[in-house]
Amino acid sequence: MERVVDETGWNQKRYDIRTYTAQNERSRRIGTAGEIPDEYIYIGDKCFLNNGKVHGVTLPAGCRVVGKQAFEGCQFQKAVEFPESLVEIKRRGFAGNRRLRKVVFPYNLERIGAQCYRECSNLRSVEFEKNSRCKVISEGIFDSCTRLEKVYLPETVKIIEKRAFYRCKELKNIVLPDSITEIGEEAFYFCGMEEIELPVHLKNISDSAFFRCKNLRTVYIPASVRTIGRWAFHGCSRLERIEIFHDPDEIGPWIINKSCTIVCQKGSRIDAYAQEYGFQTEYVEISEELDG
């Protein structure tokens, strides 16, 4: 008799007969590596971990979950086509695929685990389908994807977690949706953007969020931002101006290099902060900014 499975509990899912496991793959008699029969809807943890025979994968039409490290270390020759039924990819699900060049996430995909595509060093483009249900860009998801150039985030995203785009040094094209409220620690560490428009509802910029983004020239901090963490834009050696026309609740030490100018209101807390750290200042009247 088939076990009744709670769709939210992976500890139960992994033991369900609908889970394709490493043992199933080892026992396979027909088909090619990576072709998973349609009767399976869960891909088990470490199912194809470091399997050098897998150069592509055909997921079942009804697949719902890809397990932890399921395809880590495989060397896919082409993009994986995800079924619309997919709702979750677990931690490091596709990490270390060094030939993978493109990822397109289906709109029903709600959760993508930490470090899911870490060190996919040939990944160039990431897209989310329209009306995506994904709200969190998880910790280290594209960490060290050193050739990643273009990312199209969905309008539903609220949080970009720690090191999400860490050392994506070729990342020059990314639009941050206005839905984002938090950018995590080292989220864009050593990325290649020349400019970045921060979301109008952004509240928190965490420590070192844009550390060593050496191509940035100017940054405007929206009035919604309440916290700017330490070293948030430090190491951005070409950053000439950072505009902060309001007073955040918290601002950490050395958010910029000394070569950068803080544009702010004279006599504001930001002005006092600039004087404390010896930063250059340029003053602006709020009325002038609103009229302009």
Number of C-alpha atoms within 10 A of each C-alpha: 3 7 10 9 14 10 10 8 9 16 10 13 22 18 15 18 14 17 22 23 22 17 11 13 16 11 9 12 8 7 9 14 18 19 15 21 13 13 14 19 24 26 29 27 22 19 24 26 19 17 17 12 13 19 16 20 20 16 23 20 17 16 23 23 22 28 27 23 25 26 30 24 22 25 21 21 15 14 15 16 14 20 19 15 17 24 19 20 23 22 26 25 31 31 27 25 24 20 17 24 19 16 19 15 21 22 19 19 23 16 19 24 23 25 24 27 28 28 24 26 22 17 24 19 18 17 15 19 15 14 12 18 19 23 20 18 25 23 25 26 29 28 26 23 27 23 19 27 20 18 18 16 20 21 19 17 20 21 18 24 23 25 27 29 29 26 25 27 22 17 23 18 16 15 16 20 20 16 17 22 20 21 25 23 24 26 31 29 27 26 25 21 21 17 17 16 15 20 19 17 17 24 19 21 26 23 25 26 31 29 25 24 26 21 17 21 18 18 19 15 19 19 15 15 23 16 19 23 20 21 23 26 28 23 21 25 19 17 24 17 20 21 19 20 23 18 17 19 10 12 21 14 15 19 23 26 17 18 14 21 19 24 20 23 20 15 9 13 16 21 22 13 16 19 12 10 13 11 18 15 20 14 14 15 11 13 8 8 9 7 6 6
